[in-house]
């Protein structure tokens, strides 16, 4: 068997054959024997001596690792885009809440609670923290939310006499 033919068969066996569609086909030795019309005993002997099967497995493992790394990179990029979008949304929520607080003459207690909740959620997203269940009054999250509510309430009550009267009637 000529050296170039042997190298072509070896490459086709170890690295496979790329179709026009981009699909890689990994032919068997028998398929290559038929395709190239070579003696089977000769090809089996050469492939065994040069450890083609081992080389093929190494190539497949390396290819699989590269594909896994490529997929991981692709997933990381998608995750980064999602985080970026979340931060953008959080920023817009902050901006909207601030605008409402600064421009609204009267905000109902429920409206104020909604604004505070939205701002608090946006803060958690922006800070990259996980959402917490704010049911425990002793938790830092609950205290922080209450502090924010108190600050907003103080701002609104100092600028709106109507809000101050609503607050006094509520209690």
DSSP file (Angstrom, degrees, kcal/mol; ACC not computed):
  #  RESIDUE AA STRUCTURE BP1 BP2  ACC     N-H-->O    O-->H-N    N-H-->O    O-->H-N    TCO  KAPPA ALPHA  PHI   PSI    X-CA   Y-CA   Z-CA
    1    1 A X              0   0    0      0, 0.0     2,-0.1     0, 0.0    37,-0.0   0.000 360.0 360.0 360.0 135.8    0.0    0.0    0.0
    2    2 A X     >  -     0   0    0      1,-0.1     4,-2.4     4,-0.0     5,-0.2  -0.364 360.0-122.4 -70.6 148.5    1.3    3.4   -0.9
    3    3 A X  H  > S+     0   0    0      1,-0.2     4,-2.4     2,-0.2     5,-0.2   0.896 110.0  50.4 -58.7 -45.4    2.3    5.8    1.9
    4    4 A X  H  > S+     0   0    0      2,-0.2     4,-2.3     1,-0.2    -1,-0.2   0.896 110.9  49.2 -64.2 -40.9   -0.1    8.6    0.8
    5    5 A X  H  > S+     0   0    0      2,-0.2     4,-2.5     1,-0.2     5,-0.2   0.924 110.8  50.4 -62.9 -44.4   -3.1    6.2    0.5
    6    6 A X  H  X S+     0   0    0     -4,-2.4     4,-2.7     1,-0.2    -2,-0.2   0.916 111.3  48.4 -60.3 -43.5   -2.3    4.8    4.0
    7    7 A X  H  X S+     0   0    0     -4,-2.4     4,-2.6     2,-0.2    -1,-0.2   0.876 111.0  50.9 -65.3 -38.4   -2.1    8.3    5.5
    8    8 A X  H  X S+     0   0    0     -4,-2.3     4,-2.3     2,-0.2    -2,-0.2   0.929 113.1  44.9 -64.2 -44.8   -5.4    9.3    3.8
    9    9 A X  H  X S+     0   0    0     -4,-2.5     4,-2.4     2,-0.2    -2,-0.2   0.923 113.0  51.6 -65.0 -44.0   -7.2    6.2    5.2
   10   10 A X  H  X S+     0   0    0     -4,-2.7     4,-3.1    -5,-0.2     5,-0.3   0.939 110.9  47.4 -57.4 -48.7   -5.6    6.8    8.6
   11   11 A X  H  X>S+     0   0    0     -4,-2.6     4,-2.5     1,-0.2     5,-0.6   0.897 111.9  50.1 -61.7 -41.4   -6.8   10.4    8.7
   12   12 A X  H  X5S+     0   0    0     -4,-2.3     4,-0.7     3,-0.2    15,-0.5   0.878 115.2  44.2 -65.1 -36.7  -10.3    9.4    7.6
   13   13 A X  H  <5S+     0   0    0     -4,-2.4    -2,-0.2    -5,-0.2    -1,-0.2   0.940 122.0  35.4 -73.1 -47.6  -10.4    6.7   10.3
   14   14 A X  H  <5S+     0   0    0     -4,-3.1    -3,-0.2    -5,-0.2    -2,-0.2   0.936 132.7  24.9 -74.5 -47.2   -9.0    8.8   13.1
   15   15 A X  H  <5S-     0   0    0     -4,-2.5    -3,-0.2    -5,-0.3    -1,-0.2   0.554 100.8-138.3 -99.3 -10.2  -10.4   12.3   12.4
   16   16 A X     << -     0   0    0     -4,-0.7     2,-0.5    -5,-0.6    10,-0.2  -0.181  26.0 -72.2  80.1-177.5  -13.5   11.3   10.4
   17   17 A X  E     -A   25   0A   0      8,-2.9     8,-2.8    -4,-0.1     2,-0.5  -0.980  37.7-139.1-122.3 126.1  -14.9   12.8    7.3
   18   18 A X  E     -A   24   0A   0     -2,-0.5     6,-0.2     6,-0.2     2,-0.1  -0.741  17.4-149.0 -86.9 124.3  -16.6   16.2    7.3
   19   19 A X    >   -     0   0    0      4,-3.1     3,-1.7    -2,-0.5    -1,-0.0  -0.375  31.2-103.0 -81.1 168.9  -19.7   16.4    5.2
   20   20 A X  T 3  S+     0   0    0      1,-0.3    -1,-0.1     2,-0.1    -2,-0.0   0.788 121.9  62.5 -62.8 -27.2  -20.8   19.6    3.5
   21   21 A X  T 3  S-     0   0    0      2,-0.1    -1,-0.3     1,-0.1     3,-0.1   0.568 120.4-108.8 -74.6  -8.1  -23.5   20.0    6.2
   22   22 A X  S <  S+     0   0    0     -3,-1.7     2,-0.2     1,-0.4    -2,-0.1   0.367  75.3 137.7  94.8  -4.6  -20.7   20.2    8.8
   23   23 A X        -     0   0    0     -5,-0.1    -4,-3.1     1,-0.0     2,-0.5  -0.551  49.1-137.3 -76.9 138.6  -21.5   16.8   10.2
   24   24 A X  E     -A   18   0A   0     -2,-0.2     2,-0.5    -6,-0.2    -6,-0.2  -0.871  15.2-161.1 -99.6 124.8  -18.5   14.6   11.0
   25   25 A X  E     -A   17   0A   0     -8,-2.8    -8,-2.9    -2,-0.5     2,-0.8  -0.905   5.7-154.6-106.1 130.9  -18.8   10.9   10.0
   26   26 A X        -     0   0    0     -2,-0.5   -13,-0.1   -10,-0.2   -14,-0.1  -0.836  18.1-156.2-107.1  95.1  -16.5    8.4   11.7
   27   27 A X        -     0   0    0     -2,-0.8     2,-0.1   -15,-0.5   -11,-0.1  -0.304  12.4-121.1 -72.1 153.4  -16.2    5.5    9.2
   28   28 A X     >  -     0   0    0      1,-0.1     4,-1.9    -2,-0.0     5,-0.2  -0.402  27.4-107.8 -82.3 167.3  -15.2    2.0   10.3
   29   29 A X  H  > S+     0   0    0      1,-0.2     4,-2.5     2,-0.2     5,-0.2   0.902 121.1  55.1 -62.2 -39.7  -12.2    0.2    9.0
   30   30 A X  H  > S+     0   0    0      1,-0.2     4,-2.1     2,-0.2    -1,-0.2   0.899 106.9  49.7 -61.3 -40.5  -14.4   -2.1    6.9
   31   31 A X  H  > S+     0   0    0      1,-0.2     4,-2.5     2,-0.2    -1,-0.2   0.896 112.5  47.3 -65.1 -38.9  -16.1    0.9    5.3
   32   32 A X  H  X S+     0   0    0     -4,-1.9     4,-2.4     2,-0.2    -2,-0.2   0.850 108.0  55.8 -70.9 -34.1  -12.7    2.4    4.5
   33   33 A X  H  X>S+     0   0    0     -4,-2.5     5,-1.4     2,-0.2     4,-0.9   0.929 113.2  41.6 -61.2 -45.5  -11.4   -1.0    3.1
   34   34 A X  H  <5S+     0   0    0     -4,-2.1     3,-0.3     2,-0.2    -2,-0.2   0.923 114.4  51.3 -67.3 -44.7  -14.4   -1.1    0.7
   35   35 A X  H  <5S+     0   0    0     -4,-2.5    -2,-0.2     1,-0.2    -1,-0.2   0.898 121.9  30.7 -61.1 -43.0  -14.1    2.6   -0.2
   36   36 A X  H  <5S-     0   0    0     -4,-2.4    -1,-0.2    -5,-0.1    -2,-0.2   0.430 101.6-129.4-100.1  -0.9  -10.4    2.5   -1.0
   37   37 A X  T  <5 +     0   0    0     -4,-0.9     2,-0.3    -3,-0.3    -3,-0.2   0.942  53.8 149.9  52.5  56.6  -10.3   -1.1   -2.3
   38   38 A X      < -     0   0    0     -5,-1.4    -1,-0.2    -6,-0.2     2,-0.2  -0.839  56.1 -88.2-116.5 155.7   -7.4   -2.2   -0.1
   39   39 A X     >  -     0   0    0     -2,-0.3     4,-2.0     1,-0.1     5,-0.2  -0.428  31.2-142.7 -64.4 131.1   -6.6   -5.6    1.4
   40   40 A X  H  > S+     0   0    0      1,-0.2     4,-2.9     2,-0.2     5,-0.3   0.893  97.9  54.8 -64.0 -41.6   -8.3   -6.0    4.8
   41   41 A X  H  > S+     0   0    0      1,-0.2     4,-2.1     2,-0.2    -1,-0.2   0.897 109.5  48.4 -61.4 -39.0   -5.4   -7.9    6.4
   42   42 A X  H  > S+     0   0    0      2,-0.2     4,-2.4     1,-0.2    -1,-0.2   0.932 113.9  44.9 -65.4 -46.6   -3.0   -5.2    5.5
   43   43 A X  H  X S+     0   0    0     -4,-2.0     4,-2.7     1,-0.2     5,-0.2   0.896 113.5  49.7 -68.4 -39.5   -5.1   -2.3    6.8
   44   44 A X  H  X S+     0   0    0     -4,-2.9     4,-2.1     2,-0.2    -1,-0.2   0.907 112.3  48.9 -63.9 -40.7   -5.9   -4.2   10.0
   45   45 A X  H  X S+     0   0    0     -4,-2.1     4,-2.5    -5,-0.3    -2,-0.2   0.932 114.2  44.7 -64.5 -46.9   -2.3   -4.9   10.6
   46   46 A X  H  X S+     0   0    0     -4,-2.4     4,-2.5     1,-0.2    -2,-0.2   0.925 114.0  49.2 -63.9 -45.5   -1.2   -1.3   10.0
   47   47 A X  H  <>S+     0   0    0     -4,-2.7     5,-2.5     1,-0.2     6,-0.4   0.867 113.9  46.4 -65.4 -35.1   -4.0    0.1   12.1
   48   48 A X  H ><5S+     0   0    0     -4,-2.1     3,-0.8    -5,-0.2    -1,-0.2   0.930 113.2  48.3 -69.8 -46.2   -3.2   -2.2   15.0
   49   49 A X  H 3<5S+     0   0    0     -4,-2.5    -2,-0.2     1,-0.2    -1,-0.2   0.878 118.1  40.2 -62.5 -39.9    0.6   -1.6   14.8
   50   50 A X  T 3<5S-     0   0    0     -4,-2.5    -1,-0.2    -5,-0.2    -2,-0.2   0.385 108.5-124.3 -93.2   3.1    0.1    2.2   14.7
   51   51 A X  T <>5 +     0   0    0     -3,-0.8     4,-2.1    -4,-0.3    -3,-0.2   0.910  45.9 165.8  55.9  50.8   -2.7    2.2   17.3
   52   52 A X  H  ><S+     0   0    0     -5,-2.5     4,-2.8     1,-0.2     5,-0.2   0.884  72.2  57.0 -61.2 -40.0   -5.3    4.0   15.2
   53   53 A X  H  > S+     0   0    0     -6,-0.4     4,-2.1     1,-0.2    -1,-0.2   0.915 108.7  45.9 -60.8 -42.9   -8.1    3.0   17.5
   54   54 A X  H  > S+     0   0    0      2,-0.2     4,-2.3     1,-0.2    -1,-0.2   0.916 113.1  49.9 -65.3 -43.4   -6.4    4.6   20.5
   55   55 A X  H  X S+     0   0    0     -4,-2.1     4,-2.4     1,-0.2    -2,-0.2   0.881 109.3  52.6 -62.3 -38.5   -5.6    7.7   18.4
   56   56 A X  H  X S+     0   0    0     -4,-2.8     4,-2.7     2,-0.2    -1,-0.2   0.916 109.1  48.7 -64.0 -44.1   -9.2    7.9   17.3
   57   57 A X  H  X S+     0   0    0     -4,-2.1     4,-2.6     2,-0.2    -2,-0.2   0.901 110.8  51.1 -64.0 -40.5  -10.5    7.8   20.9
   58   58 A X  H  X S+     0   0    0     -4,-2.3     4,-2.5     2,-0.2    -2,-0.2   0.928 111.3  47.9 -61.1 -45.0   -8.0   10.5   21.9
   59   59 A X  H  X S+     0   0    0     -4,-2.4     4,-2.9     1,-0.2    -2,-0.2   0.929 111.9  49.3 -62.1 -45.0   -9.3   12.7   19.1
   60   60 A X  H  X S+     0   0    0     -4,-2.7     4,-2.7     2,-0.2    -2,-0.2   0.900 111.7  49.1 -62.6 -40.8  -12.9   12.1   20.0
   61   61 A X  H  X S+     0   0    0     -4,-2.6     4,-2.4     2,-0.2    -1,-0.2   0.919 113.0  46.9 -63.5 -43.2  -12.2   12.9   23.6
   62   62 A X  H  X S+     0   0    0     -4,-2.5     4,-2.4     2,-0.2    -2,-0.2   0.920 113.4  48.5 -64.5 -43.5  -10.4   16.1   22.7
   63   63 A X  H  X S+     0   0    0     -4,-2.9     4,-2.4     2,-0.2    -2,-0.2   0.908 111.5  49.9 -62.4 -43.0  -13.2   17.0   20.3
   64   64 A X  H  X S+     0   0    0     -4,-2.7     4,-2.5     2,-0.2    -1,-0.2   0.903 110.9  50.0 -62.6 -41.8  -15.8   16.3   22.9
   65   65 A X  H  X S+     0   0    0     -4,-2.4     4,-2.6     2,-0.2    -2,-0.2   0.909 110.8  49.1 -63.7 -42.7  -13.9   18.5   25.4
   66   66 A X  H  X S+     0   0    0     -4,-2.4     4,-2.3     2,-0.2    -2,-0.2   0.892 111.6  49.2 -64.4 -39.5  -13.6   21.3   22.9
   67   67 A X  H  X S+     0   0    0     -4,-2.4     4,-2.6     2,-0.2    -2,-0.2   0.907 110.9  50.2 -65.5 -41.3  -17.4   21.1   22.2
   68   68 A X  H  X S+     0   0    0     -4,-2.5     4,-2.7     2,-0.2    -2,-0.2   0.922 111.6  48.0 -61.9 -44.3  -18.1   21.1   25.9
   69   69 A X  H  X S+     0   0    0     -4,-2.6     4,-2.4     2,-0.2    -2,-0.2   0.900 111.7  50.4 -62.9 -40.5  -15.9   24.2   26.4
   70   70 A X  H  X S+     0   0    0     -4,-2.3     4,-2.3     2,-0.2    -2,-0.2   0.913 111.7  47.5 -63.6 -43.1  -17.6   25.9   23.5
   71   71 A X  H  X S+     0   0    0     -4,-2.6     4,-2.7     2,-0.2    -2,-0.2   0.909 111.2  51.5 -64.3 -42.2  -21.1   25.1   24.9
   72   72 A X  H  X S+     0   0    0     -4,-2.7     4,-2.5     2,-0.2    -2,-0.2   0.914 110.6  48.3 -61.2 -42.8  -20.0   26.4   28.4
   73   73 A X  H  X S+     0   0    0     -4,-2.4     4,-2.4     2,-0.2    -1,-0.2   0.914 111.5  50.3 -63.1 -42.8  -18.8   29.6   26.9
   74   74 A X  H  X S+     0   0    0     -4,-2.3     4,-2.0     1,-0.2    -2,-0.2   0.915 112.1  47.2 -61.7 -43.4  -22.0   30.0   24.9
   75   75 A X  H  X S+     0   0    0     -4,-2.7     4,-2.6     2,-0.2    -2,-0.2   0.889 110.5  52.2 -66.4 -38.9  -24.0   29.4   28.1
   76   76 A X  H  X S+     0   0    0     -4,-2.5     4,-2.7     2,-0.2    -2,-0.2   0.908 108.8  50.7 -62.7 -41.2  -21.9   31.9   30.0
   77   77 A X  H  X S+     0   0    0     -4,-2.4     4,-2.2     2,-0.2    -2,-0.2   0.906 111.3  47.9 -63.8 -41.1  -22.5   34.5   27.4
   78   78 A X  H  X S+     0   0    0     -4,-2.0     4,-2.2     2,-0.2    -2,-0.2   0.912 112.2  49.4 -64.9 -41.8  -26.2   34.0   27.5
   79   79 A X  H  X S+     0   0    0     -4,-2.6     4,-2.7     2,-0.2    -2,-0.2   0.909 109.7  51.6 -63.3 -42.2  -26.2   34.2   31.3
   80   80 A X  H  X S+     0   0    0     -4,-2.7     4,-2.7     1,-0.2    -1,-0.2   0.912 109.3  50.3 -60.7 -42.7  -24.2   37.4   31.1
   81   81 A X  H  X S+     0   0    0     -4,-2.2     4,-2.3     2,-0.2    -1,-0.2   0.891 111.0  49.3 -63.5 -39.0  -26.7   38.9   28.7
   82   82 A X  H  X S+     0   0    0     -4,-2.2     4,-2.6     2,-0.2    -2,-0.2   0.923 112.5  47.1 -65.3 -43.9  -29.6   37.9   31.1
   83   83 A X  H  X S+     0   0    0     -4,-2.7     4,-2.5     2,-0.2    -2,-0.2   0.900 111.4  51.7 -63.8 -39.7  -27.8   39.4   34.0
   84   84 A X  H  X S+     0   0    0     -4,-2.7     4,-2.1    -5,-0.2    -1,-0.2   0.913 110.9  47.4 -62.3 -43.1  -27.1   42.5   32.0
   85   85 A X  H  X S+     0   0    0     -4,-2.3     4,-2.6     2,-0.2    -2,-0.2   0.896 110.7  52.4 -65.0 -40.5  -30.8   42.8   31.1
   86   86 A X  H  X S+     0   0    0     -4,-2.6     4,-2.7     1,-0.2    -2,-0.2   0.910 109.7  48.4 -62.0 -42.3  -31.8   42.2   34.7
   87   87 A X  H  X S+     0   0    0     -4,-2.5     4,-2.5     2,-0.2    -1,-0.2   0.895 110.9  51.2 -65.5 -39.7  -29.5   45.0   35.8
   88   88 A X  H  X S+     0   0    0     -4,-2.1     4,-2.2     2,-0.2    -2,-0.2   0.920 111.6  47.2 -62.7 -43.8  -30.9   47.3   33.1
   89   89 A X  H  X S+     0   0    0     -4,-2.6     4,-2.4     2,-0.2    -2,-0.2   0.925 111.3  51.3 -62.9 -44.7  -34.4   46.5   34.3
   90   90 A X  H  X S+     0   0    0     -4,-2.7     4,-2.6     1,-0.2    -2,-0.2   0.911 109.4  50.5 -59.9 -42.5  -33.5   47.1   37.9
   91   91 A X  H  X S+     0   0    0     -4,-2.5     4,-2.7     1,-0.2    -1,-0.2   0.914 110.5  49.2 -61.4 -42.9  -32.0   50.5   37.0
   92   92 A X  H  X S+     0   0    0     -4,-2.2     4,-2.6     2,-0.2    -1,-0.2   0.866 109.8  51.8 -66.3 -35.7  -35.2   51.5   35.2
   93   93 A X  H  X S+     0   0    0     -4,-2.4     4,-2.9     2,-0.2     5,-0.2   0.936 110.9  48.1 -64.9 -45.5  -37.3   50.4   38.2
   94   94 A X  H  X S+     0   0    0     -4,-2.6     4,-2.8     2,-0.2     5,-0.2   0.942 113.1  48.0 -56.9 -48.2  -35.1   52.6   40.4
   95   95 A X  H  X S+     0   0    0     -4,-2.7     4,-2.4     1,-0.2    -2,-0.2   0.918 113.3  47.0 -60.7 -45.3  -35.4   55.5   38.0
   96   96 A X  H  X S+     0   0    0     -4,-2.6     4,-2.5     2,-0.2    -1,-0.2   0.910 112.8  49.3 -64.0 -43.5  -39.1   55.1   37.7
   97   97 A X  H  X S+     0   0    0     -4,-2.9     4,-2.4     2,-0.2    -2,-0.2   0.924 112.4  48.0 -63.2 -44.0  -39.6   54.8   41.5
   98   98 A X  H  X S+     0   0    0     -4,-2.8     4,-2.5    -5,-0.2    -2,-0.2   0.913 111.6  50.2 -62.6 -42.7  -37.4   57.9   42.1
   99   99 A X  H  X S+     0   0    0     -4,-2.4     4,-2.2    -5,-0.2     5,-0.3   0.912 111.0  49.0 -62.5 -42.7  -39.4   59.8   39.5
  100  100 A X  H  X S+     0   0    0     -4,-2.5     4,-2.3     1,-0.2    -2,-0.2   0.917 112.5  47.9 -63.9 -42.5  -42.7   58.9   41.0
  101  101 A X  H  < S+     0   0    0     -4,-2.4    -2,-0.2     1,-0.2    -1,-0.2   0.899 116.8  42.9 -65.1 -40.4  -41.5   59.9   44.5
  102  102 A X  H  < S+     0   0    0     -4,-2.5    -1,-0.2    -5,-0.2    -2,-0.2   0.775 124.4  32.3 -78.7 -26.6  -40.2   63.2   43.3
  103  103 A X  H  < S+     0   0    0     -4,-2.2     2,-0.3    -5,-0.2    -3,-0.2   0.747  93.1  91.9-106.1 -26.8  -43.1   64.1   41.0
  104  104 A X     <  -     0   0    0     -4,-2.3     3,-0.2    -5,-0.3    -4,-0.0  -0.516  54.4-161.2 -73.5 132.9  -46.2   62.7   42.6
  105  105 A X  S    S+     0   0    0      1,-0.3     2,-0.4    -2,-0.3    58,-0.3   0.830  80.4  24.3 -81.0 -33.0  -48.0   65.1   44.9
  106  106 A X        -     0   0    0     56,-0.1     2,-0.5    57,-0.1    -1,-0.3  -0.992  64.0-178.6-136.6 128.3  -49.9   62.4   46.7
  107  107 A X        -     0   0    0     -2,-0.4    -6,-0.0    -3,-0.2    49,-0.0  -0.994  25.8-129.8-125.6 127.4  -49.0   58.7   46.9
  108  108 A X     >  -     0   0    0     -2,-0.5     4,-3.0     1,-0.1     5,-0.2  -0.288  27.3-109.5 -68.6 159.0  -51.4   56.3   48.7
  109  109 A X  H  > S+     0   0    0      1,-0.2     4,-2.4     2,-0.2     5,-0.2   0.894 122.8  50.0 -56.5 -39.1  -49.9   54.0   51.4
  110  110 A X  H  > S+     0   0    0      2,-0.2     4,-2.3     1,-0.2    -1,-0.2   0.898 111.0  49.0 -66.1 -39.0  -50.5   51.1   49.0
  111  111 A X  H  > S+     0   0    0      2,-0.2     4,-2.6     1,-0.2    -2,-0.2   0.906 111.2  49.7 -64.6 -41.5  -48.7   53.0   46.2
  112  112 A X  H  X S+     0   0    0     -4,-3.0     4,-2.6     2,-0.2    -2,-0.2   0.900 110.5  49.9 -64.0 -40.7  -45.9   53.8   48.5
  113  113 A X  H  X S+     0   0    0     -4,-2.4     4,-2.6    -5,-0.2    -2,-0.2   0.898 111.2  49.8 -64.1 -39.7  -45.6   50.1   49.6
  114  114 A X  H  X S+     0   0    0     -4,-2.3     4,-2.6     2,-0.2    -2,-0.2   0.920 111.6  47.5 -65.2 -43.4  -45.6   49.1   45.9
  115  115 A X  H  X S+     0   0    0     -4,-2.6     4,-2.7     2,-0.2     5,-0.2   0.928 113.4  48.7 -62.5 -44.4  -42.9   51.6   45.0
  116  116 A X  H  X S+     0   0    0     -4,-2.6     4,-2.7     2,-0.2    -2,-0.2   0.911 111.7  49.2 -62.3 -42.7  -40.8   50.5   48.0
  117  117 A X  H  X S+     0   0    0     -4,-2.6     4,-2.7     2,-0.2    -1,-0.2   0.917 112.2  47.9 -63.4 -43.7  -41.3   46.8   47.1
  118  118 A X  H  X S+     0   0    0     -4,-2.6     4,-2.5     2,-0.2    -2,-0.2   0.916 113.5  47.5 -63.7 -42.5  -40.2   47.5   43.5
  119  119 A X  H  X S+     0   0    0     -4,-2.7     4,-2.3     2,-0.2    -2,-0.2   0.897 112.3  49.7 -65.7 -39.8  -37.2   49.5   44.6
  120  120 A X  H  X S+     0   0    0     -4,-2.7     4,-2.1     2,-0.2    -2,-0.2   0.924 112.1  47.2 -65.2 -44.2  -36.2   46.8   47.1
  121  121 A X  H  X S+     0   0    0     -4,-2.7     4,-2.3     1,-0.2    -2,-0.2   0.915 112.2  50.4 -62.1 -43.2  -36.5   44.0   44.5
  122  122 A X  H  X S+     0   0    0     -4,-2.5     4,-3.1     1,-0.2    -1,-0.2   0.887 107.9  53.6 -62.6 -38.5  -34.5   46.1   42.0
  123  123 A X  H  X S+     0   0    0     -4,-2.3     4,-2.5     2,-0.2     6,-0.2   0.916 108.5  49.1 -62.3 -42.4  -31.9   46.6   44.7
  124  124 A X  H  X>S+     0   0    0     -4,-2.1     5,-1.9     2,-0.2     4,-0.7   0.907 113.9  45.8 -63.9 -41.8  -31.6   42.9   45.2
  125  125 A X  H ><5S+     0   0    0     -4,-2.3     3,-0.9     2,-0.2    -2,-0.2   0.945 114.2  48.3 -64.8 -46.9  -31.3   42.3   41.4
  126  126 A X  H 3<5S+     0   0    0     -4,-3.1    -2,-0.2     1,-0.3    -1,-0.2   0.864 111.9  48.8 -63.5 -37.0  -28.8   45.1   41.0
  127  127 A X  H 3<5S-     0   0    0     -4,-2.5    -1,-0.3    -5,-0.2    -2,-0.2   0.600 110.7-123.1 -79.5 -10.4  -26.7   43.9   43.9
  128  128 A X  T <<5 +     0   0    0     -3,-0.9     2,-0.2    -4,-0.7    -3,-0.2   0.679  62.8 142.2  78.1  17.1  -26.7   40.3   42.5
  129  129 A X      < -     0   0    0     -5,-1.9    -1,-0.3    -6,-0.2     2,-0.1  -0.551  55.0-106.7 -88.8 156.6  -28.2   38.9   45.7
  130  130 A X        -     0   0    0     -2,-0.2     2,-0.2     1,-0.1    -1,-0.1  -0.466  42.0 -95.3 -77.5 155.1  -30.8   36.1   45.7
  131  131 A X        -     0   0    0     -2,-0.1     2,-0.3     1,-0.0    -1,-0.1  -0.490  43.6-153.2 -69.8 138.4  -34.4   37.0   46.5
  132  132 A X        -     0   0    0     -2,-0.2     2,-0.8    -3,-0.1    -8,-0.0  -0.850  19.8-115.5-115.3 150.7  -35.1   36.4   50.1
  133  133 A X    >   -     0   0    0     -2,-0.3     2,-1.6     1,-0.1     3,-0.6  -0.765  27.9-154.9 -83.4 112.1  -38.4   35.6   51.8
  134  134 A X  T 3   +     0   0    0     -2,-0.8    -1,-0.1     1,-0.2     3,-0.0  -0.549  59.1 108.9 -93.5  72.5  -39.0   38.6   53.9
  135  135 A X  T 3   +     0   0    0     -2,-1.6     2,-0.7     1,-0.1    -1,-0.2   0.604  53.2  85.0-115.3 -21.9  -41.3   37.1   56.6
  136  136 A X    X   -     0   0    0     -3,-0.6     3,-1.8     1,-0.2     6,-0.4  -0.746  63.5-157.0 -87.0 114.5  -38.9   37.0   59.6
  137  137 A X  T 3  S+     0   0    0     -2,-0.7    -1,-0.2     1,-0.3    -3,-0.0   0.696  91.5  58.2 -66.3 -17.7  -39.1   40.5   61.3
  138  138 A X  T 3  S+     0   0    0      4,-0.1    -1,-0.3     5,-0.0    -2,-0.0   0.537  83.8 108.2 -87.9  -6.1  -35.6   39.9   62.8
  139  139 A X  S <> S-     0   0    0     -3,-1.8     4,-2.0     1,-0.1     5,-0.2  -0.348  76.4-125.5 -74.0 153.0  -33.9   39.4   59.4
  140  140 A X  H  > S+     0   0    0      1,-0.2     4,-2.6     2,-0.2     5,-0.2   0.867 110.2  57.1 -61.6 -37.1  -31.6   42.1   58.0
  141  141 A X  H  > S+     0   0    0      2,-0.2     4,-2.4     1,-0.2    -1,-0.2   0.913 106.8  47.1 -63.2 -43.4  -33.7   42.2   54.8
  142  142 A X  H  > S+     0   0    0     -6,-0.4     4,-2.6     2,-0.2    -1,-0.2   0.927 113.0  49.0 -65.1 -44.0  -36.9   43.0   56.6
  143  143 A X  H  X S+     0   0    0     -4,-2.0     4,-2.3     1,-0.2    -2,-0.2   0.898 111.4  49.9 -63.0 -39.7  -35.2   45.7   58.6
  144  144 A X  H  X S+     0   0    0     -4,-2.6     4,-2.3     2,-0.2    -1,-0.2   0.915 111.0  48.9 -65.0 -42.9  -33.7   47.2   55.5
  145  145 A X  H  X S+     0   0    0     -4,-2.4     4,-2.4     1,-0.2    -2,-0.2   0.911 111.7  49.1 -63.0 -42.2  -37.0   47.2   53.7
  146  146 A X  H  X S+     0   0    0     -4,-2.6     4,-2.6     2,-0.2    -1,-0.2   0.889 109.3  52.5 -65.0 -38.6  -38.6   48.9   56.8
  147  147 A X  H  X S+     0   0    0     -4,-2.3     4,-2.3     2,-0.2    -2,-0.2   0.915 110.0  48.7 -62.3 -43.1  -35.8   51.5   56.8
  148  148 A X  H  X S+     0   0    0     -4,-2.3     4,-2.5     2,-0.2    -2,-0.2   0.912 111.0  50.1 -62.9 -42.4  -36.5   52.3   53.1
  149  149 A X  H  X S+     0   0    0     -4,-2.4     4,-2.8     1,-0.2    -2,-0.2   0.911 110.4  50.3 -61.7 -42.4  -40.2   52.6   53.8
  150  150 A X  H  X S+     0   0    0     -4,-2.6     4,-2.5     2,-0.2    -2,-0.2   0.902 110.6  49.5 -63.0 -41.5  -39.5   54.9   56.7
  151  151 A X  H  X S+     0   0    0     -4,-2.3     4,-2.2     2,-0.2    -2,-0.2   0.929 113.4  45.5 -63.0 -45.6  -37.3   57.1   54.5
  152  152 A X  H  X S+     0   0    0     -4,-2.5     4,-2.6     1,-0.2     5,-0.2   0.914 112.8  51.0 -64.7 -41.8  -39.8   57.3   51.7
  153  153 A X  H  X S+     0   0    0     -4,-2.8     4,-2.8     1,-0.2     5,-0.2   0.906 109.6  50.6 -61.6 -41.9  -42.6   58.0   54.2
  154  154 A X  H  X S+     0   0    0     -4,-2.5     4,-1.8     2,-0.2    -1,-0.2   0.904 111.2  48.5 -63.6 -42.0  -40.5   60.8   55.8
  155  155 A X  H  X S+     0   0    0     -4,-2.2     4,-1.1     2,-0.2    -2,-0.2   0.943 115.5  43.6 -63.0 -48.1  -39.9   62.4   52.4
  156  156 A X  H  X S+     0   0    0     -4,-2.6     4,-1.8     1,-0.2     3,-0.3   0.892 113.3  50.4 -68.0 -39.3  -43.5   62.2   51.3
  157  157 A X  H  < S+     0   0    0     -4,-2.8     7,-0.2     1,-0.2    -1,-0.2   0.832 109.4  51.9 -70.6 -29.0  -44.8   63.5   54.7
  158  158 A X  H  < S+     0   0    0     -4,-1.8    -1,-0.2    -5,-0.2    -2,-0.2   0.746 119.5  35.0 -76.7 -21.6  -42.5   66.4   54.7
  159  159 A X  H  < S+     0   0    0     -4,-1.1     2,-0.5    -3,-0.3    -2,-0.2   0.571 116.1  53.1-107.1 -11.5  -43.6   67.5   51.2
  160  160 A X     X  -     0   0    0     -4,-1.8     4,-1.7     1,-0.1    -1,-0.2  -0.927  51.4-170.7-133.0 111.0  -47.3   66.6   51.2
  161  161 A X  H  > S+     0   0    0     -2,-0.5     4,-1.8     1,-0.2     5,-0.1   0.849  92.4  57.5 -65.3 -31.6  -49.7   67.7   53.8
  162  162 A X  H  > S+     0   0    0      1,-0.2     4,-2.0     2,-0.2    -1,-0.2   0.905 105.6  49.3 -65.4 -40.6  -52.4   65.4   52.4
  163  163 A X  H  > S+     0   0    0    -58,-0.3     4,-2.5    -7,-0.2    -1,-0.2   0.898 107.7  54.3 -65.3 -40.3  -50.1   62.4   52.9
  164  164 A X  H  X S+     0   0    0     -4,-1.7     4,-2.0    -8,-0.2    -1,-0.2   0.888 108.6  48.8 -61.6 -38.7  -49.4   63.4   56.5
  165  165 A X  H  X S+     0   0    0     -4,-1.8     4,-1.9     2,-0.2    -1,-0.2   0.879 110.3  51.2 -69.9 -35.6  -53.1   63.5   57.3
  166  166 A X  H  X S+     0   0    0     -4,-2.0     4,-1.5     2,-0.2    -2,-0.2   0.915 109.8  50.5 -63.3 -42.0  -53.6   60.1   55.7
  167  167 A X  H  X S+     0   0    0     -4,-2.5     4,-1.0     1,-0.2    -2,-0.2   0.906 110.2  49.0 -62.6 -42.7  -50.8   58.7   57.8
  168  168 A X  H  < S+     0   0    0     -4,-2.0    -1,-0.2     1,-0.2     3,-0.2   0.858 111.9  48.9 -67.6 -34.6  -52.3   60.2   61.0
  169  169 A X  H  < S+     0   0    0     -4,-1.9    -1,-0.2     1,-0.2    -2,-0.2   0.755 102.7  63.3 -75.6 -23.7  -55.7   58.7   60.2
  170  170 A X  H  <        0   0    0     -4,-1.5    -1,-0.2     1,-0.2    -2,-0.2   0.842 360.0 360.0 -71.0 -33.1  -54.3   55.3   59.5
  171  171 A X     <        0   0    0     -4,-1.0    -1,-0.2    -3,-0.2    -2,-0.2   0.412 360.0 360.0-100.6 360.0  -53.0   54.7   63.0
